[in-house]
Amino acid sequence: MATDARPNRAWRPPRLPLLLIGTVTGSLVATLAAVWAGGGVAAAIPGIPDAGALTTWGLPLARTLADAGAVATVGALLLVVALLPGGRNLTRTQLRYVTWAAVAAAGWALASAAALMLTLSDLFAQPVGDIAAADVLADFITTDAQGRSYALMIGVAGLIATVCAGLTTARWARLTLLFALAGVLPPAFSGHSAASGNHDAAVVSLALHLLGVVVWVGGLVFVLIAAARRERGAADAVRRFSPLAAWALLAVAASGMVNAIVRLPSPTDLFTSRYGLLLVGKVLALAALAGIGWWHRRRTLPALREGRRRAFVRLAAGELLLMAAASGLAVGLSRTPAPGAGDASLTPSEELLGFPMPPALGDFPWTPLFTRWHFDPLFAFGTAAAALLYLAGVRKLRRRGDNWPAGRTISWLLGLAVTVCATMSGLAVYGKVMFSVHMGQHMILAMTVPILLVLGAPATLALRAMPASPRGEPDGPREMLLKLLHSRYVKVISHPVVASVLFIGSAFAVYHTSLFETLMSSHLGHMFMLVHFLAVGLLFFWVIIGIDPGPRRPPHLGRLFTLILTMPFHSWFSISLMSSTSLIGEGWWSLLERPWIADATGALDDQYNAGSIAWATGDIPVLLTTIILAIQWVRSDQREARRVDRQIDRGDAGDPLAAYNAYLASLHARDRRITSFPTPGTRSEDS
């Protein structure tokens, strides 16, 4: 195990424990104040059951402590994995913060368990002592979304607390961090967001909001601790955290704006409702935090690099206290009813879809597909970030005088634009209510978008734009990307057989089992299905026509054979849809009550159209891929010919053509030697 030496004995400021205690206390006080101001505490009415004061005040406090435990767990692991210098094995300093993560995860689990019991008491409006029974608790966990959410968090936090006790390598620490980030997400799929009208946008934006908050707040807490304790590499940790904090701030602001739009029926509710006023307070706190971050980049970070840490520690301490107040406001918001909450005017279709049932496509079916748009935060923020990062990489290359083909940039941006159309236009709206439109959406994401994106060569651009980490420093993003591209995992999944099976086999697995109905009935499942189609398409076409580096791929002739052998299976899949007499996803379609598809015959006709679309839309991408592969093949041969010509001109000893000519000459000389010997039983003319 690697160790690190700390200069003399680290000085621990006596104010650091007081600061952490004050931060948690401030967050608790802000939570209670927000709950009271938001109307989350109602006076008990005689004759109506009441959960009691313990549940009323204890539930928001338990949620606050659970949030603090999650933030501390993620922050400590983030410091270990990405911010502090280290190697393959964790250093003594990193192991100390792994212990912090274990303690924080244990507190996260305990607070989540308390929140589980208090939530059960709150829902049944009975005191905890009257409802605390094993069978009731088990039923709550298995049947209620909030119960499952808290149970998952308890399990994740408990497992992290156990695993951290034996962590010694950076690889396992990275996996633990990813697991902790996943454990933060369950609350996004229950509560206000999941019950709102546009619940898919609310759920995704809240999930992004939670991730941004835990990374931002947790990272700040532990870079502050590292700087206050004068840890070795603290200045580098702060420097690495600065851009991460900027991205987290952007994620929190954008996702918060989406949540506000979804939950507030009118802009006037922002100043006329308790929920809106609490939201205004949170926005002001976020603006103040953005200003503090700007001041950090201009003043305190340069001073910290010079060894002067006092200004950074003081400003970061104030920033942390402000974050604690904002976190308390967030918990108060979760206990405050939004304007229009509990609206009973939503139709069953609106509750299922998150938007009203669209009208029939009519005589001009293409028009609504491009005029009815539905915002999706995952693909909106994802494509926007992908475009900005790509353009930033191109700009960096051009500023230092390197060239980057304009065709690759156009291909990448066009692929992102097509992704937006497939996931937020009328294709996304009607894709939830018509199998034929859904299949068109599937084909675009799996067979059109990947061709454009892989030709953009994003990994090549990233490797050229990102700086290499200095010798002796921990792996940076460039080194991590290189290791991923050449890892055993990528080598296995990028094998032509594996990529082809995933590309075609996943379609059969989704549509010819009950998986399609299960995924369509869940917003998370539907999102996962679309992302999966895009991912397997990217993998397959990267193997066939990819430009980015990776494990050794087959020659161009082998890629052509892979493409030719895979496409018949796609045709069989299309024919299976067209010839099927059983309705795929019947349970989902029956719940929608579509007025323009009244019987099973109409649904089967729509399914037949879906198979026709899958068959018809597969030919053009295959033709384009074949042409692109042929062009790449010709260019590869031309590059190889130019390389051989250069070697011949230089007279390199390692020239393959010269070696081949020498081999032929040696064979000719051998033949001449053999024919020069007399055959047995004959005599030469001289004898």
VENRA-V435147 format. One record per pair of residues at least 6 apart in sequence whose C-alpha atoms are under 8 Angstrom apart, sorted by sequence separation. I is the first residue (numbers start at 1). J is the second residue. D is the distance in Angstrom with one decimal. If there is no record, write none. Layout:
BEGIN
<<I	J	D> <I	J	D>>
END
This chain:
BEGIN
<<35	41	6.7> <44	50	6.5> <121	127	5.7> <141	147	4.2> <142	148	6.4> <167	173	6.6> <188	194	7.3> <193	199	5.7> <194	200	7.4> <196	202	7.2> <264	270	7.3> <270	276	3.9> <271	277	5.6> <303	309	6.8> <349	355	7.7> <350	356	5.0> <397	403	6.7> <398	404	7.5> <421	427	7.4> <422	428	6.2> <431	437	4.8> <432	438	6.6> <469	475	6.3> <484	490	6.9> <492	498	7.2> <493	499	5.9> <509	515	7.5> <510	516	5.2> <519	525	4.2> <520	526	5.1> <542	548	7.9> <597	603	6.4> <653	659	7.9> <678	684	7.1> <121	128	5.4> <140	147	5.5> <141	148	4.9> <227	234	5.3> <269	276	5.9> <270	277	6.1> <349	356	6.6> <350	357	6.8> <361	368	6.6> <397	404	7.3> <430	437	6.1> <431	438	3.9> <469	476	5.7> <518	525	7.3> <519	526	5.1> <648	655	6.5> <86	94	7.9> <120	128	8.0> <140	148	7.8> <194	202	7.1> <226	234	5.6> <227	235	7.2> <303	311	7.8> <304	312	6.8> <349	357	6.2> <430	438	7.2> <431	439	7.6> <468	476	7.1> <647	655	5.7> <193	202	5.0> <194	203	5.9> <270	279	7.4> <271	280	7.9> <300	309	7.8> <303	312	7.9> <347	356	7.8> <469	478	7.8> <519	528	8.0> <648	657	7.9> <84	94	7.4> <118	128	6.6> <121	131	6.6> <141	151	6.7> <193	203	5.2> <270	280	7.1> <394	404	6.8> <427	437	6.2> <428	438	7.6> <431	441	6.8> <468	478	6.2> <469	479	7.5> <519	529	6.9> <543	553	6.9> <648	658	7.6> <117	128	6.9> <120	131	7.9> <223	234	6.9> <300	311	6.0> <301	312	7.0> <427	438	7.2> <466	477	7.5> <467	478	6.9> <468	479	7.1> <644	655	6.9> <264	276	7.7> <300	312	5.1> <466	478	5.9> <644	656	7.4> <163	176	7.9> <193	206	7.3> <427	440	7.8> <428	441	7.3> <644	657	7.3> <80	94	5.3> <189	203	6.0> <223	237	6.5> <427	441	6.2> <41	56	6.6> <79	94	8.0> <80	95	7.9> <117	132	7.3> <188	203	5.5> <223	238	6.0> <463	478	5.9> <544	559	5.4> <160	176	6.7> <188	204	7.6> <296	312	7.3> <462	478	7.4> <543	559	7.5> <544	560	7.5> <80	97	6.8> <120	137	7.7> <583	600	7.9> <79	97	7.8> <80	98	7.1> <188	206	5.6> <223	241	7.9> <391	409	7.9> <423	441	7.7> <463	481	7.8> <544	562	7.8> <160	179	7.9> <188	207	5.3> <260	279	8.0> <296	315	8.0> <390	409	8.0> <422	441	5.7> <463	482	7.8> <544	563	7.3> <77	97	7.4> <117	137	7.9> <120	140	7.3> <160	180	7.3> <583	603	7.3> <76	97	5.8> <77	98	6.5> <220	241	7.9> <583	604	6.2> <76	98	6.6> <185	207	5.7> <188	210	7.9> <219	241	7.1> <422	444	6.9> <459	481	7.9> <582	604	7.8> <156	179	7.4> <157	180	7.4> <292	315	7.6> <422	445	7.1> <581	604	7.4> <584	607	7.8> <76	100	6.6> <77	101	6.4> <156	180	7.0> <583	607	7.5> <32	57	7.3> <35	60	7.7> <76	101	5.3> <185	210	7.0> <387	412	8.0> <75	101	8.0> <157	183	7.3> <184	210	6.9> <185	211	7.6> <219	245	7.9> <387	413	6.5> <419	445	6.8> <73	100	7.6> <74	101	7.5> <120	147	7.8> <156	183	5.7> <184	211	7.2> <292	319	6.9> <32	60	7.3> <73	101	4.6> <216	244	7.7> <31	60	6.8> <32	61	7.5> <72	101	6.7> <73	102	7.3> <216	245	5.3> <387	416	7.4> <578	607	6.9> <579	608	7.4> <31	61	7.1> <153	183	5.5> <181	211	6.8> <215	245	7.6> <289	319	6.5> <419	449	6.5> <577	607	6.8> <578	608	4.4> <73	104	5.3> <116	147	6.6> <152	183	7.1> <153	184	7.2> <418	449	6.5> <577	608	6.4> <578	609	7.3> <72	104	5.8> <73	105	5.6> <216	248	5.7> <578	610	7.5> <28	61	6.2> <31	64	7.3> <72	105	7.9> <153	186	7.2> <215	248	6.8> <216	249	7.1> <253	286	7.7> <289	322	7.5> <383	416	5.8> <416	449	7.5> <503	536	5.3> <577	610	7.3> <578	611	4.9> <70	104	7.2> <116	150	5.8> <152	186	7.1> <289	323	7.6> <415	449	5.1> <502	536	6.4> <503	537	6.3> <577	611	4.9> <578	612	6.8> <69	104	5.0> <70	105	6.7> <115	150	7.5> <116	151	7.6> <212	247	8.0> <213	248	6.9> <415	450	7.4> <576	611	7.6> <28	64	6.6> <69	105	6.0> <150	186	7.6> <212	248	4.5> <213	249	7.9> <383	419	7.8> <415	451	7.9> <575	611	6.4> <27	64	7.3> <69	106	7.9> <113	150	7.1> <149	186	4.9> <150	187	7.7> <211	248	8.0> <212	249	6.8> <285	322	6.9> <383	420	7.4> <415	452	4.9> <416	453	7.6> <499	536	7.4> <503	540	6.4> <574	611	4.6> <575	612	7.9> <69	107	5.7> <70	108	5.8> <112	150	6.0> <113	151	7.7> <149	187	5.8> <285	323	7.7> <414	452	6.9> <415	453	5.4> <573	611	7.9> <574	612	6.7> <69	108	4.3> <112	151	8.0> <212	251	5.7> <213	252	6.5> <68	108	7.4> <149	189	7.8> <212	252	5.4> <286	326	7.7> <379	419	7.7> <380	420	6.9> <412	452	6.0> <499	539	6.4> <500	540	6.4> <574	614	5.6> <575	615	7.6> <24	65	7.9> <66	107	7.2> <67	108	7.3> <112	153	6.8> <113	154	6.4> <146	187	7.3> <149	190	7.2> <249	290	7.4> <285	326	6.2> <379	420	6.7> <411	452	5.1> <412	453	5.0> <499	540	5.3> <574	615	5.3> <65	107	7.8> <66	108	4.7> <69	111	8.0> <112	154	5.9> <209	251	6.4> <210	252	7.8> <411	453	6.5> <412	454	7.8> <65	108	7.1> <66	109	7.3> <208	251	6.6> <209	252	4.8> <412	455	7.1> <24	68	7.5> <66	110	7.8> <109	153	6.9> <110	154	7.4> <145	189	7.5> <146	190	5.6> <208	252	7.2> <209	253	8.0> <282	326	5.7> <379	423	7.0> <411	455	6.4> <412	456	4.6> <496	540	7.7> <499	543	7.6> <571	615	5.9> <66	111	4.8> <109	154	4.6> <145	190	5.6> <146	191	7.0> <411	456	5.4> <494	539	6.8> <570	615	7.6> <65	111	5.9> <66	112	5.5> <108	154	7.5> <109	155	7.4> <209	255	5.4> <410	456	7.7> <494	540	7.7> <109	156	7.9> <208	255	6.4> <209	256	6.6> <246	293	7.9> <282	329	6.5> <376	423	7.2> <408	455	6.1> <409	456	6.0> <496	543	6.7> <63	111	7.0> <109	157	5.1> <281	329	7.8> <282	330	7.5> <376	424	6.1> <408	456	4.2> <495	543	7.7> <570	618	7.7> <62	111	5.4> <63	112	7.0> <66	115	8.0> <108	157	6.1> <109	158	5.7> <206	255	6.5> <375	424	5.6> <407	456	7.8> <408	457	6.9> <494	543	6.3> <62	112	7.0> <205	255	4.7> <206	256	7.5> <279	329	8.0> <374	424	5.1> <106	157	6.4> <205	256	7.2> <278	329	6.7> <373	424	5.6> <374	425	6.2> <62	114	6.2> <63	115	6.0> <105	157	5.0> <106	158	6.1> <373	425	4.3> <374	426	7.5> <62	115	5.3> <105	158	6.6> <205	258	6.5> <206	259	6.9> <372	425	6.0> <373	426	5.5> <205	259	6.5> <279	333	7.5> <371	425	7.1> <372	426	4.7> <374	428	7.3> <59	114	7.9> <105	160	6.3> <106	161	5.5> <242	297	7.5> <278	333	6.8> <370	425	5.7> <371	426	6.5> <373	428	7.9> <374	429	6.6> <567	622	7.9> <59	115	5.7> <105	161	5.1> <202	258	7.1> <369	425	6.3> <370	426	5.4> <373	429	7.2> <104	161	7.8> <201	258	7.5> <202	259	5.5> <369	426	3.7> <370	427	7.6> <372	429	7.2> <494	551	7.7> <102	160	6.7> <103	161	6.7> <201	259	7.8> <275	333	6.5> <368	426	6.0> <369	427	5.4> <495	553	7.5> <496	554	8.0> <59	118	5.6> <102	161	4.2> <491	550	7.8> <494	553	8.0> <563	622	7.8> <58	118	7.3> <59	119	6.8> <101	161	7.3> <102	162	7.2> <202	262	6.5> <490	550	7.8> <491	551	5.4> <102	163	8.0> <201	262	7.7> <275	336	6.1> <369	430	7.5> <490	551	7.3> <491	552	8.0> <102	164	5.4> <239	301	7.2> <274	336	7.7> <275	337	6.8> <276	338	7.9> <500	562	7.7> <504	566	7.6> <55	118	5.5> <101	164	7.1> <102	165	6.8> <238	301	7.6> <275	338	5.6> <496	559	7.8> <55	119	7.8> <198	262	6.4> <275	339	7.2> <485	549	7.0> <486	550	5.5> <487	551	7.9> <99	164	6.8> <197	262	7.6> <485	550	4.9> <486	551	5.4> <497	562	7.9> <504	569	6.8> <508	573	6.8> <55	121	6.7> <56	122	7.5> <98	164	6.1> <99	165	7.0> <196	262	7.5> <273	339	7.0> <485	551	6.9> <496	562	6.6> <500	566	6.4> <504	570	6.4> <507	573	7.7> <560	626	7.3> <55	122	6.4> <98	165	7.9> <196	263	6.9> <394	461	7.4> <397	464	7.6> <517	584	7.8> <521	588	6.4> <390	458	7.1> <393	461	6.5> <397	465	6.2> <516	584	7.8> <517	585	4.5> <520	588	7.0> <98	167	7.5> <235	304	6.1> <393	462	6.7> <396	465	6.4> <516	585	6.1> <517	586	7.4> <560	629	7.5> <51	121	6.0> <235	305	5.8> <269	339	7.1> <517	587	6.6> <51	122	5.7> <358	429	7.5> <390	461	7.7> <394	465	7.7> <514	585	7.0> <517	588	5.7> <55	127	7.1> <95	167	7.8> <358	430	7.3> <393	465	5.5> <512	584	7.2> <51	124	7.6> <54	127	7.8> <55	128	7.4> <95	168	7.3> <393	466	8.0> <511	584	6.7> <556	629	7.2> <51	125	4.3> <52	126	7.2> <264	338	7.0> <265	339	6.9> <511	585	8.0> <50	125	4.9> <51	126	4.2> <52	127	5.7> <263	338	6.3> <264	339	6.1> <265	340	7.0> <49	125	5.7> <50	126	5.8> <51	127	4.5> <263	339	7.2> <264	340	7.7> <49	126	6.6> <50	127	7.4> <51	128	7.5> <556	633	6.0> <90	168	5.5> <89	168	6.0> <90	169	5.3> <353	432	7.4> <89	169	4.4> <90	170	6.0> <545	625	7.3> <88	169	5.9> <89	170	5.8> <228	309	7.9> <88	170	5.4> <227	309	7.0> <87	170	7.2> <88	171	7.3> <545	628	7.1> <450	534	6.9> <454	538	6.8> <545	629	5.9> <2	87	7.8> <228	313	6.5> <445	530	7.5> <449	534	7.6> <453	538	7.7> <544	629	7.4> <227	313	7.0> <2	89	5.8> <3	90	7.7> <4	91	6.0> <70	157	8.0> <446	533	5.2> <450	537	5.7> <451	538	7.4> <454	541	7.1> <460	547	7.8> <545	632	7.8> <1	89	5.7> <2	90	6.4> <3	91	4.6> <4	92	6.2> <432	520	7.6> <442	530	7.2> <445	533	6.3> <446	534	5.0> <450	538	4.7> <454	542	5.9> <460	548	5.3> <1	90	6.9> <2	91	5.2> <3	92	5.2> <4	93	7.2> <81	170	6.4> <224	313	6.3> <445	534	5.1> <446	535	7.7> <457	546	7.5> <459	548	5.7> <460	549	7.0> <1	91	7.2> <2	92	7.5> <3	93	7.9> <446	536	7.0> <447	537	6.0> <451	541	6.2> <455	545	7.6> <457	547	5.7> <458	548	7.3> <459	549	7.6> <442	533	6.7> <446	537	4.4> <450	541	6.5> <454	545	7.5> <455	546	6.5> <457	548	5.3> <81	173	6.3> <224	316	6.5> <445	537	7.4> <446	538	7.4> <454	546	5.5> <455	547	6.5> <80	173	7.6> <81	174	5.9> <224	317	7.5> <454	547	6.9> <451	545	8.0> <454	548	7.7> <77	173	7.0> <81	177	7.9> <220	316	7.5> <77	174	7.8> <77	176	7.7> <78	177	6.8> <221	320	6.9> <77	177	5.7> <220	320	7.3> <74	177	6.4> <217	320	7.5> <74	180	6.2> <217	323	7.0> <73	180	7.3> <74	181	6.9> <70	180	7.7> <70	184	6.9> <258	377	7.9> <255	377	7.7> <78	215	7.8> <93	231	7.8> <75	214	7.3> <74	214	6.6> <75	215	6.5> <79	219	6.8> <74	215	6.7> <78	219	6.6> <75	217	7.4> <76	218	7.2> <192	334	7.3> <71	214	4.8> <75	218	3.7> <76	219	7.4> <79	222	6.6> <70	214	7.3> <71	215	7.4> <74	218	6.0> <75	219	4.5> <79	223	7.2> <73	218	7.6> <74	219	7.7> <75	220	7.6> <196	341	7.5> <71	217	6.6> <72	218	5.4> <75	221	6.9> <76	222	6.2> <71	218	4.8> <75	222	6.0> <85	233	6.3> <72	221	7.6> <84	233	6.1> <197	346	7.6> <84	234	7.0> <85	236	7.9> <84	236	7.2> <85	237	7.8> <83	236	7.2> <84	237	5.3> <197	350	6.9> <83	237	4.4> <197	351	6.7> <200	354	6.4> <83	238	7.5> <199	354	5.4> <195	351	8.0> <198	354	4.3> <433	589	7.2> <83	240	6.1> <197	354	5.3> <198	355	6.1> <79	237	7.4> <82	240	8.0> <83	241	6.7> <196	354	7.8> <197	355	6.8> <433	592	7.4> <433	594	7.7> <1	168	7.5> <352	521	7.6> <436	606	5.7> <440	610	7.4> <451	621	8.0> <435	606	6.3> <436	607	6.1> <439	610	5.6> <443	614	6.6> <447	618	7.4> <204	376	8.0> <205	377	5.9> <434	606	7.2> <435	607	5.9> <436	608	7.9> <438	610	7.8> <439	611	7.8> <204	377	6.2> <205	378	7.4> <436	609	5.6> <437	610	7.2> <440	613	6.3> <448	621	6.3> <201	375	6.9> <204	378	6.3> <436	610	3.8> <439	613	6.9> <440	614	7.0> <443	617	6.8> <447	621	6.3> <451	625	7.5> <201	376	5.5> <435	610	6.1> <436	611	7.6> <439	614	6.5> <443	618	7.5> <200	376	7.4> <201	377	5.8> <436	613	7.1> <440	617	7.9> <16	225	7.5> <16	228	7.3> <13	228	6.6> <12	228	7.0> <13	229	6.9> <12	229	5.1> <11	229	6.1> <12	230	7.9> <10	229	6.4> <11	230	7.0> <10	230	6.4> <10	231	7.4> <6	231	7.4> <7	232	8.0> <6	232	6.4> <39	274	7.5> <38	274	5.3> <360	596	6.0> <37	274	7.2> <38	275	6.3> <357	594	7.7> <359	596	7.9> <38	278	7.3> <352	592	7.6> <349	591	7.7> <349	592	5.5> <34	278	7.3> <348	592	7.5> <349	593	7.4> <64	327	7.8> <64	328	7.0> <64	331	6.7> <63	331	7.2> <60	331	6.6> <60	332	7.4> <60	335	7.7> <40	332	7.8> <30	324	7.9> <31	325	7.8> <34	328	7.0> <38	332	6.9> <26	321	7.0> <30	325	5.4> <34	329	5.6> <38	333	7.2> <40	335	5.5> <30	326	7.9> <31	327	7.7> <32	328	7.7> <35	331	7.9> <40	336	5.4> <23	320	7.0> <27	324	4.6> <30	327	8.0> <31	328	4.0> <34	331	7.8> <35	332	4.6> <38	335	7.6> <39	336	6.3> <40	337	7.8> <19	317	7.3> <23	321	5.4> <26	324	6.2> <27	325	5.2> <30	328	4.7> <31	329	5.8> <34	332	4.6> <35	333	7.5> <38	336	5.3> <22	321	7.9> <26	325	6.3> <27	326	7.8> <29	328	7.4> <30	329	6.3> <31	330	7.8> <33	332	7.8> <34	333	7.3> <24	324	6.9> <27	327	6.4> <28	328	6.4> <31	331	6.0> <32	332	7.3> <35	335	6.4> <23	324	5.9> <27	328	4.9> <31	332	5.5> <35	336	7.0> <200	523	5.9> <87	473	7.8> <86	473	7.1> <87	474	5.7> <85	473	6.3> <86	474	5.4> <87	475	7.9> <85	474	5.5>>
END
